[in-house]
Amino acid sequence: MSDAVSESRTNATEYTVSEISGALKRTVEDVFGNVRVRGEISGYRGPHSSGHAYFCLKDDRARLDAVVWKTAMSRLKFRPEEGMEVIATGRLTTYPGKSTYQIVIDNLEPAGAGALMALLEERKRRLQAEGLFDAGRKRLLPFMPRVIGVVTSPTGSVIRDIIHRIKDRFPLHVLVWPVRVQGETAGTEVTAAVNGFNALAQDGIIPHPDLLIVARGGGSLEDLWGFNDEALARAVAASRIPVISAVGHETDWTLIDLAADVRAPTPTGAAEIAVPVRADLEVTLASLGARLKTAASRNFERKRQAVRAAARALPSPDQLLALPRRRFDEATSRLGRALSVSVQRKRARLQAQRLTPATLSRRMNEARTLAGRDLARAQAAFFAIVRERRTQFSRTAARLSPAPIARRQKLQADTLAALSRRQDRVISVRLERLRGKLTQADRLLATLSHKAVLARGFALVKDADGAVIKQAAEVVPGMALWLEFADGTADAVATSGAARPKTNAKPGAKAKEPGNQGSLF
């Protein structure tokens, strides 16, 4: 009792948790309304689907929660990355839900060029370890491309210098993919341009480039940072079209310079590398044509002299045909005698045969005897085969009888009758089961139907189109209504609408049911 009395007599002010949190929030925001904090990004998460990004800023002794809202995220010149040292500008605030404090960042910038160079060197080492900068994977540039794709800003002097240089050296078709070459979205737009050129069809409406030039004028490390994007370096390395990098001046270098197939010192130098000089080619072609004509004339004359020298060493046609002609004459002279001798031999052999009618009759009798013998043998063999086939048929006929077939037919008929009886029983059971399910479903339908609710004294309200009105806020004065009761329907006209809730209602307070706020008819 004494403890309760002493506690009631104290002068200490009593606060709620919300009041303490609000007081701390106002104090922190008033004192630290605009601060610049230097630290290393840790635990980077974002941007989320909402567009916000969350991470921590830390040093060797402490850490500070940080958040970048979607509106500020779109204005950042650099995309935050894990381990990057930055200078954040914003305001400190508290988060009462966890009793923590954090910085809401409005602007974010790298902590000097040293941090950017360290980040760039780390990316370079990682991509080089993956082999993206190997000389073995770089492609040769086409000697005379038909179409050149240029990825650069459409309004700068770079594109004018490239087109002017190509027009002076070798006019051809140039496709320009306009992109931003500076700012937060520069790397993403250039990556999309490189991938877009590679995705063009070979026989499409837009011609497929034979060579790509990625160009930008000179600038500081921050200005050229978009061309150090890791996704851009990978897109250039994976490009099926050879790529010339012409970013910055000769002393500037970016990751795209290492990933590209050829690096040009300037955009104008890229145009000079991409195409040859047409006039020089025409002079070279004319010189080579003259040399070819002279060489062909000399070669033809040399072949002609060789043919003439070979002709002088060859014998004449008469000398070549003399020996074959002599052999032909000798064969002709022997042919007549050989024919005479052959005719005499054939005549002597024919006379030696001495063909007479008696000889012919004897040979005919011999042939008739042989034919009769063969006919007798054939008849005997035929009758023997017929007897054998008849014996086999008799044996088979003895084994065949209708009794087994009749027994099998009776067995199948009994089986069919049994199946028919089972079918009738199965159908009856099935129908009874389905009839029970249908009865249950009908009972469930009657239970869940709104007509059962109407029977308990409720009514269903619809508008003139037959749509169900679920809230009083949907009713306006003079509105035609259609009421459905359990025993029938009735028409009605609304004389007033639903009352709107008061605007000064406390948060969290339940709104009154709108069912009785206005008269319907």
C-alpha positions as CSV (number, residue, x, y, z in Angstrom):
1,M,0.0,0.0,0.0
2,S,2.9,2.3,0.8
3,D,4.5,1.6,-2.6
4,A,1.3,2.6,-4.4
5,V,1.0,5.8,-2.4
6,S,4.6,6.8,-3.1
7,E,4.2,6.1,-6.8
8,S,1.1,8.3,-7.1
9,R,2.9,11.2,-5.4
10,T,5.9,11.3,-8.0
11,N,6.2,14.4,-10.4
12,A,7.6,12.4,-13.4
13,T,5.5,12.9,-16.6
14,E,4.0,9.7,-18.0
15,Y,4.4,9.2,-21.8
16,T,3.0,6.6,-24.2
17,V,5.3,4.6,-26.5
18,S,3.9,6.5,-29.5
19,E,4.6,9.9,-27.9
20,I,8.2,8.9,-27.1
21,S,8.7,7.7,-30.7
22,G,7.1,10.9,-32.2
23,A,9.3,13.1,-30.0
24,L,12.4,11.3,-31.0
25,K,11.4,11.4,-34.7
26,R,10.9,15.2,-34.5
27,T,14.1,15.8,-32.6
28,V,16.2,13.7,-35.1
29,E,14.6,15.3,-38.2
30,D,15.0,18.8,-36.8
31,V,18.7,18.4,-35.9
32,F,19.7,16.3,-38.8
33,G,17.4,17.6,-41.5
34,N,20.2,17.8,-44.1
35,V,23.4,15.8,-43.7
36,R,26.2,14.3,-45.9
37,V,27.4,10.9,-44.9
38,R,30.5,9.1,-46.2
39,G,30.5,5.3,-46.0
40,E,30.7,1.9,-47.7
41,I,27.5,0.3,-49.2
42,S,26.7,-3.0,-47.5
43,G,23.8,-5.4,-47.8
44,Y,22.5,-3.7,-51.0
45,R,18.9,-4.8,-51.8
46,G,17.2,-3.1,-54.7
47,P,15.6,-1.7,-56.5
48,H,12.6,-3.8,-55.4
49,S,9.4,-4.1,-57.4
50,S,8.3,-0.9,-55.7
51,G,11.3,1.0,-57.0
52,H,12.9,1.6,-53.6
53,A,16.3,0.5,-52.6
54,Y,17.5,-0.5,-49.1
55,F,21.1,-0.9,-47.8
56,C,23.5,0.2,-45.0
57,L,26.3,2.7,-44.9
58,K,29.2,1.5,-42.7
59,D,32.7,2.3,-41.7
60,D,35.2,0.5,-39.5
61,R,33.2,1.2,-36.3
62,A,29.5,1.7,-37.0
63,R,26.7,1.2,-39.6
64,L,23.7,3.3,-40.6
65,D,20.5,2.0,-42.3
66,A,19.7,3.8,-45.6
67,V,16.8,3.9,-48.0
68,V,16.5,5.5,-51.4
69,W,12.9,6.1,-52.5
70,K,11.7,5.5,-56.1
71,T,11.6,9.2,-57.0
72,A,15.2,9.8,-55.8
73,M,16.4,6.5,-57.4
74,S,15.5,7.7,-60.9
75,R,17.6,10.9,-60.4
76,L,20.8,9.1,-59.3
77,K,23.7,9.4,-61.7
78,F,25.2,6.1,-60.4
79,R,23.5,2.9,-59.5
80,P,24.5,1.8,-56.0
81,E,26.6,-1.4,-55.8
82,E,27.8,-3.6,-53.0
83,G,31.1,-2.4,-51.5
84,M,31.1,1.0,-53.2
85,E,32.3,3.9,-51.1
86,V,29.9,6.8,-51.5
87,I,28.9,10.2,-50.1
88,A,25.1,10.2,-49.4
89,T,23.1,13.5,-49.0
90,G,19.8,13.3,-47.2
91,R,18.0,13.5,-43.9
92,L,17.9,11.4,-40.8
93,T,14.7,10.0,-39.5
94,T,13.5,7.2,-37.2
95,Y,11.4,4.1,-37.9
96,P,9.1,3.7,-34.8
97,G,8.1,0.2,-35.8
98,K,11.6,-1.1,-34.9
99,S,12.9,1.8,-32.8
100,T,15.7,2.4,-35.3
101,Y,17.0,5.4,-37.2
102,Q,18.0,5.6,-40.9
103,I,19.0,8.1,-43.5
104,V,16.6,8.9,-46.4
105,I,19.0,9.6,-49.3
106,D,18.2,12.3,-51.9
107,N,21.5,12.2,-53.7
108,L,24.3,9.7,-54.0
109,E,27.8,10.1,-55.5
110,P,31.0,8.1,-55.4
111,A,33.5,9.1,-52.8
112,G,36.1,10.5,-55.3
113,A,37.7,9.1,-58.4
114,G,39.7,6.7,-56.4
115,A,36.6,4.7,-55.4
116,L,35.5,4.6,-59.1
117,M,38.9,3.4,-60.2
118,A,38.9,0.7,-57.5
119,L,35.5,-0.5,-58.6
120,L,36.6,-0.4,-62.3
121,E,39.7,-2.4,-61.5
122,E,37.7,-5.0,-59.6
123,R,35.3,-5.4,-62.6
124,K,38.2,-5.6,-65.0
125,R,40.0,-8.3,-63.0
126,R,36.7,-10.3,-62.7
127,L,35.8,-10.1,-66.4
128,Q,39.4,-10.8,-67.5
129,A,39.4,-13.9,-65.3
130,E,36.3,-15.1,-67.2
131,G,38.1,-14.7,-70.6
132,L,36.0,-11.8,-71.9
133,F,39.1,-9.8,-72.9
134,D,41.1,-12.7,-74.5
135,A,42.6,-11.9,-77.9
136,G,41.7,-15.3,-79.2
137,R,38.0,-14.6,-79.1
138,K,38.2,-11.3,-80.9
139,R,36.8,-11.4,-84.5
140,L,38.4,-9.9,-87.6
141,L,36.7,-6.8,-89.1
142,P,35.2,-7.2,-92.6
143,F,37.4,-5.5,-95.2
144,M,34.5,-3.9,-97.1
145,P,31.2,-3.9,-95.0
146,R,27.9,-3.2,-96.8
147,V,26.1,-1.8,-93.7
148,I,27.6,-0.2,-90.6
149,G,25.6,0.2,-87.3
150,V,26.6,3.2,-85.1
151,V,25.5,3.3,-81.4
152,T,25.9,6.9,-80.2
153,S,23.9,10.1,-79.4
154,P,22.0,11.4,-82.5
155,T,22.6,15.0,-81.6
156,G,26.3,15.2,-80.9
157,S,29.2,16.0,-83.2
158,V,30.4,12.3,-83.0
159,I,27.8,11.0,-85.4
160,R,28.4,13.8,-87.8
161,D,32.2,13.2,-87.8
162,I,31.6,9.4,-88.4
163,I,29.2,9.9,-91.2
164,H,31.3,12.6,-92.8
165,R,34.4,10.4,-92.6
166,I,32.7,7.4,-94.1
167,K,31.2,9.5,-96.9
168,D,34.6,10.8,-97.8
169,R,36.3,7.5,-97.7
170,F,33.7,4.9,-98.9
171,P,30.0,5.9,-99.0
172,L,27.8,3.1,-97.8
173,H,24.6,2.4,-95.7
174,V,24.9,3.7,-92.1
175,L,22.3,2.7,-89.4
176,V,22.2,4.9,-86.3
177,W,20.8,3.6,-83.0
178,P,20.2,6.7,-80.8
179,V,21.2,6.3,-77.2
180,R,22.2,8.4,-74.2
181,V,25.9,8.4,-73.8
182,Q,26.0,9.9,-70.3
183,G,23.9,9.4,-67.2
184,E,22.3,6.6,-65.2
185,T,20.6,4.9,-68.2
186,A,23.5,5.2,-70.7
187,G,24.9,1.7,-70.0
188,T,21.4,0.1,-70.3
189,E,20.6,1.9,-73.5
190,V,23.9,1.0,-75.2
191,T,23.5,-2.6,-74.1
192,A,20.0,-2.7,-75.6
193,A,21.3,-1.2,-78.9
194,V,24.1,-3.8,-79.3
195,N,21.7,-6.6,-78.6
196,G,19.1,-5.0,-80.9
197,F,21.5,-4.9,-83.8
198,N,22.4,-8.5,-83.3
199,A,18.7,-9.5,-83.2
200,L,18.0,-8.0,-86.7
201,A,17.2,-10.6,-89.3
202,Q,19.5,-11.1,-92.2
203,D,16.8,-10.6,-94.8
204,G,14.5,-8.2,-92.8
205,I,13.2,-4.8,-93.7
206,I,16.1,-3.2,-91.8
207,P,19.4,-4.5,-93.1
208,H,21.6,-6.5,-90.8
209,P,24.9,-4.6,-90.1
210,D,28.2,-6.2,-90.9
211,L,30.0,-4.0,-88.4
212,L,29.2,-2.0,-85.2
213,I,30.7,1.2,-83.9
214,V,30.1,2.3,-80.3
215,A,31.2,5.9,-80.1
216,R,31.3,8.8,-77.7
217,G,33.3,11.9,-77.3
218,G,35.9,12.5,-74.5
219,G,35.0,13.2,-70.9
220,S,35.9,12.6,-67.3
221,L,35.7,9.2,-65.6
222,E,32.2,10.0,-64.3
223,D,31.0,11.0,-67.8
224,L,32.3,7.7,-69.3
225,W,31.1,5.5,-66.4
226,G,28.1,4.2,-68.4
227,F,30.6,2.4,-70.8
228,N,32.1,0.6,-67.8
229,D,28.8,-1.2,-67.2
230,E,29.3,-5.0,-66.7
231,A,26.2,-5.9,-68.7
232,L,27.5,-3.8,-71.7
233,A,30.9,-5.4,-71.6
234,R,29.3,-8.9,-71.7
235,A,26.9,-7.8,-74.5
236,V,29.9,-6.6,-76.6
237,A,31.9,-9.7,-75.9
238,A,28.9,-11.9,-76.9
239,S,28.1,-9.9,-80.1
240,R,28.0,-11.9,-83.3
241,I,28.8,-8.7,-85.2
242,P,32.4,-7.3,-84.9
243,V,32.5,-4.2,-82.7
244,I,34.7,-1.2,-82.8
245,S,35.0,0.8,-79.6
246,A,35.5,4.5,-80.0
247,V,34.8,5.9,-76.6
248,G,36.6,9.0,-75.4
249,H,40.1,10.2,-76.4
250,E,43.1,8.0,-77.0
251,T,44.1,8.3,-73.3
252,D,40.7,7.3,-72.0
253,W,39.8,3.6,-71.6
254,T,36.7,1.7,-70.5
255,L,35.6,-1.9,-70.2
256,I,34.0,-1.8,-73.6
257,D,37.4,-1.0,-75.1
258,L,38.8,-4.2,-73.7
259,A,35.8,-6.3,-74.7
260,A,35.4,-4.9,-78.2
261,D,37.2,-6.6,-81.2
262,V,39.1,-3.3,-82.1
263,R,39.6,-0.1,-80.1
264,A,39.8,3.1,-82.0
265,P,41.5,6.2,-80.6
266,T,38.7,8.5,-81.6
267,P,35.3,8.2,-83.3
268,T,36.9,9.6,-86.5
269,G,39.5,6.9,-86.2
270,A,36.8,4.3,-85.9
271,A,35.4,5.4,-89.3
272,E,38.8,5.2,-90.8
273,I,39.3,1.7,-89.5
274,A,35.8,0.6,-90.5
275,V,36.1,1.4,-94.3
276,P,38.9,1.7,-96.8
277,V,39.5,4.6,-99.1
278,R,37.5,4.1,-102.3
279,A,39.8,6.1,-104.5
280,D,42.8,4.1,-103.3
281,L,40.9,0.9,-104.0
282,E,40.0,2.1,-107.5
283,V,43.7,3.0,-108.2
284,T,44.8,-0.4,-106.8
285,L,42.2,-2.2,-108.8
286,A,43.2,-0.4,-112.0
287,S,46.8,-1.2,-111.4
288,L,46.1,-4.9,-110.7
289,G,43.9,-5.0,-113.9
290,A,46.7,-3.7,-116.0
291,R,49.1,-6.1,-114.5
292,L,46.7,-9.0,-115.0
293,K,46.2,-8.0,-118.7
294,T,50.0,-7.8,-119.3
295,A,50.6,-11.1,-117.5
296,A,47.8,-12.8,-119.5
297,S,49.3,-11.6,-122.8
298,R,52.8,-12.8,-121.8
299,N,51.5,-16.1,-120.7
300,F,49.5,-16.6,-123.9
301,E,52.5,-15.8,-126.0
302,R,54.7,-18.1,-124.0
303,K,52.2,-21.0,-124.4
304,R,52.0,-20.3,-128.2
305,Q,55.8,-20.5,-128.5
306,A,55.8,-23.8,-126.5
307,V,53.2,-25.2,-128.8
308,R,55.2,-24.2,-131.9
309,A,58.3,-25.8,-130.5
310,A,56.5,-29.0,-129.7
311,A,54.9,-29.1,-133.2
312,R,58.4,-29.0,-134.8
313,A,59.4,-32.1,-132.8
314,L,56.3,-34.1,-133.7
315,P,56.2,-36.2,-136.9
316,S,54.0,-35.3,-139.9
317,P,50.5,-37.0,-140.3
318,D,51.8,-39.1,-143.2
319,Q,54.6,-40.5,-141.1
320,L,52.2,-41.3,-138.3
321,L,49.7,-43.1,-140.6
322,A,52.2,-44.9,-142.8
323,L,52.5,-48.1,-140.6
324,P,48.8,-48.4,-139.9
325,R,48.0,-47.9,-143.5
326,R,50.4,-50.7,-144.5
327,R,48.9,-53.1,-142.0
328,F,45.4,-52.3,-143.3
329,D,46.5,-53.1,-146.9
330,E,48.0,-56.4,-145.9
331,A,44.9,-57.4,-143.9
332,T,42.7,-56.6,-147.0
333,S,44.7,-58.8,-149.2
334,R,44.5,-61.7,-146.8
335,L,40.8,-61.3,-146.2
336,G,39.8,-62.6,-149.7
337,R,41.8,-65.8,-149.4
338,A,40.5,-66.4,-145.9
339,L,36.9,-66.2,-147.1
340,S,37.4,-68.7,-149.9
341,V,39.1,-71.2,-147.6
342,S,36.3,-70.9,-145.0
343,V,33.5,-71.4,-147.6
344,Q,35.3,-74.6,-148.9
345,R,35.5,-76.0,-145.3
346,K,31.8,-75.4,-144.6
347,R,30.8,-77.0,-147.9
348,A,32.9,-80.2,-147.1
349,R,31.4,-80.5,-143.6
350,L,27.9,-80.2,-145.0
351,Q,28.5,-82.9,-147.6
352,A,29.8,-85.2,-145.0
353,Q,26.6,-85.3,-143.1
354,R,24.7,-87.2,-145.9
355,L,21.2,-86.3,-144.9
356,T,18.5,-88.9,-146.2
357,P,14.8,-89.7,-145.4
358,A,15.7,-92.9,-143.6
359,T,18.0,-91.0,-141.3
360,L,15.3,-88.5,-140.4
361,S,12.8,-91.3,-139.8
362,R,15.2,-93.1,-137.4
363,R,15.8,-89.9,-135.4
364,M,12.1,-89.2,-135.2
365,N,11.4,-92.7,-133.8
366,E,14.1,-92.3,-131.2
367,A,12.6,-89.0,-130.2
368,R,9.1,-90.5,-130.0
369,T,10.3,-93.4,-127.8
370,L,12.0,-90.9,-125.4
371,A,8.8,-88.8,-125.3
372,G,6.6,-91.8,-124.5
373,R,8.9,-92.9,-121.7
374,D,8.8,-89.5,-120.1
375,L,5.0,-89.3,-120.4
376,A,4.6,-92.6,-118.6
377,R,6.9,-91.4,-115.8
378,A,4.9,-88.2,-115.5
379,Q,1.5,-90.0,-115.3
380,A,2.8,-92.4,-112.6
381,A,4.1,-89.5,-110.5
382,F,0.8,-87.6,-110.9
383,F,-1.3,-90.6,-109.7
384,A,1.0,-91.2,-106.8
385,I,0.6,-87.5,-105.7
386,V,-3.2,-87.8,-106.0
387,R,-3.3,-90.9,-103.8
388,E,-1.1,-89.3,-101.2
389,R,-3.3,-86.2,-101.1
390,R,-6.5,-88.3,-100.9
391,T,-5.0,-90.2,-97.9
392,Q,-4.1,-87.0,-96.1
393,F,-7.6,-85.6,-96.7
394,S,-9.3,-88.8,-95.3
395,R,-7.2,-88.6,-92.1
396,T,-8.1,-84.9,-91.6
397,A,-11.8,-85.5,-92.3
398,A,-11.8,-88.2,-89.7
399,R,-10.5,-85.8,-87.0
400,L,-13.0,-83.0,-87.9
401,S,-16.5,-83.3,-86.2
402,P,-19.2,-80.8,-85.2
403,A,-19.4,-81.9,-81.5
404,P,-16.4,-79.8,-80.2
405,I,-17.7,-76.7,-82.1
406,A,-21.2,-77.2,-80.6
407,R,-19.7,-77.6,-77.1
408,R,-17.7,-74.4,-77.5
409,Q,-20.7,-72.5,-78.8
410,K,-22.8,-73.7,-75.8
411,L,-20.1,-72.5,-73.4
412,Q,-19.9,-69.1,-75.0
413,A,-23.7,-68.8,-75.0
414,D,-23.7,-69.6,-71.2
415,T,-21.0,-67.0,-70.6
416,L,-22.9,-64.4,-72.6
417,A,-26.1,-65.0,-70.6
418,A,-24.2,-64.7,-67.3
419,L,-22.7,-61.4,-68.4
420,S,-26.1,-60.1,-69.5
421,R,-27.5,-60.9,-66.0
422,R,-24.6,-59.2,-64.3
423,Q,-25.0,-56.2,-66.6
424,D,-28.6,-55.7,-65.5
425,R,-27.7,-55.9,-61.8
426,V,-24.7,-53.5,-62.2
427,I,-26.9,-51.0,-64.1
428,S,-29.6,-51.1,-61.4
429,V,-27.0,-50.6,-58.6
430,R,-25.4,-47.8,-60.5
431,L,-28.7,-46.0,-61.2
432,E,-29.6,-46.3,-57.5
433,R,-26.3,-44.8,-56.4
434,L,-26.6,-41.9,-58.9
435,R,-30.2,-41.4,-57.7
436,G,-29.0,-41.1,-54.1
437,K,-26.3,-38.6,-55.1
438,L,-28.8,-36.6,-57.1
439,T,-31.2,-36.4,-54.1
440,Q,-28.3,-35.2,-51.8
441,A,-27.3,-32.6,-54.4
442,D,-30.9,-31.4,-54.6
443,R,-31.1,-31.1,-50.8
444,L,-27.7,-29.2,-50.8
445,L,-29.0,-26.9,-53.6
446,A,-32.1,-26.1,-51.6
447,T,-30.0,-25.4,-48.5
448,L,-27.6,-23.1,-50.3
449,S,-30.2,-21.4,-52.5
450,H,-31.0,-17.7,-51.8
451,K,-34.6,-18.7,-51.8
452,A,-34.2,-20.3,-48.4
453,V,-32.8,-17.0,-47.2
454,L,-35.7,-15.1,-48.7
455,A,-38.1,-17.5,-46.9
456,R,-36.6,-16.3,-43.5
457,G,-37.8,-12.7,-44.2
458,F,-35.1,-11.2,-46.4
459,A,-35.4,-9.6,-49.8
460,L,-33.1,-9.5,-52.9
461,V,-32.7,-5.9,-54.3
462,K,-31.9,-5.5,-58.0
463,D,-31.7,-2.4,-60.3
464,A,-33.6,-1.9,-63.6
465,D,-31.0,-4.0,-65.5
466,G,-31.4,-6.9,-63.1
467,A,-28.0,-6.4,-61.4
468,V,-27.9,-7.2,-57.7
469,I,-27.4,-4.1,-55.4
470,K,-25.1,-5.1,-52.5
471,Q,-24.5,-1.7,-50.8
472,A,-26.7,1.2,-50.0
473,A,-24.1,3.5,-51.5
474,E,-25.2,2.2,-54.9
475,V,-28.7,3.6,-54.5
476,V,-29.6,7.1,-55.7
477,P,-32.9,9.0,-55.3
478,G,-35.4,8.2,-58.0
479,M,-33.7,4.9,-58.9
480,A,-36.1,2.1,-60.0
481,L,-35.7,-1.0,-57.9
482,W,-36.9,-4.6,-58.2
483,L,-37.5,-6.5,-55.0
484,E,-37.7,-10.3,-54.9
485,F,-39.4,-12.0,-51.9
486,A,-39.9,-15.6,-51.1
487,D,-43.5,-15.6,-52.6
488,G,-43.0,-13.2,-55.4
489,T,-41.6,-9.9,-56.7
490,A,-42.4,-6.2,-56.3
491,D,-41.3,-2.9,-57.9
492,A,-40.1,0.1,-55.9
493,V,-38.6,3.5,-56.4
494,A,-35.8,4.9,-54.1
495,T,-36.8,8.2,-52.4
496,S,-33.3,8.9,-51.0
497,G,-29.7,7.6,-51.3
498,A,-27.3,6.3,-48.7
499,A,-25.7,8.8,-46.3
500,R,-22.0,9.3,-46.7
501,P,-19.8,8.6,-43.7
502,K,-18.4,11.7,-41.8
503,T,-14.9,12.8,-42.8
504,N,-13.8,13.5,-39.2
505,A,-14.2,9.9,-38.2
506,K,-11.3,8.6,-36.1
507,P,-8.9,6.2,-37.9
508,G,-9.7,2.6,-37.1
509,A,-13.3,3.3,-36.1
510,K,-15.9,1.0,-37.8
511,A,-18.3,2.6,-40.2
512,K,-22.0,2.3,-39.5
513,E,-23.9,-0.2,-41.5
514,P,-25.4,1.6,-44.6
515,G,-28.5,-0.5,-44.6
516,N,-30.7,1.8,-42.6
517,Q,-29.3,5.2,-43.6
518,G,-32.0,6.1,-46.2
519,S,-35.5,5.2,-47.2
520,L,-35.8,3.1,-50.3
521,F,-39.6,3.3,-51.0
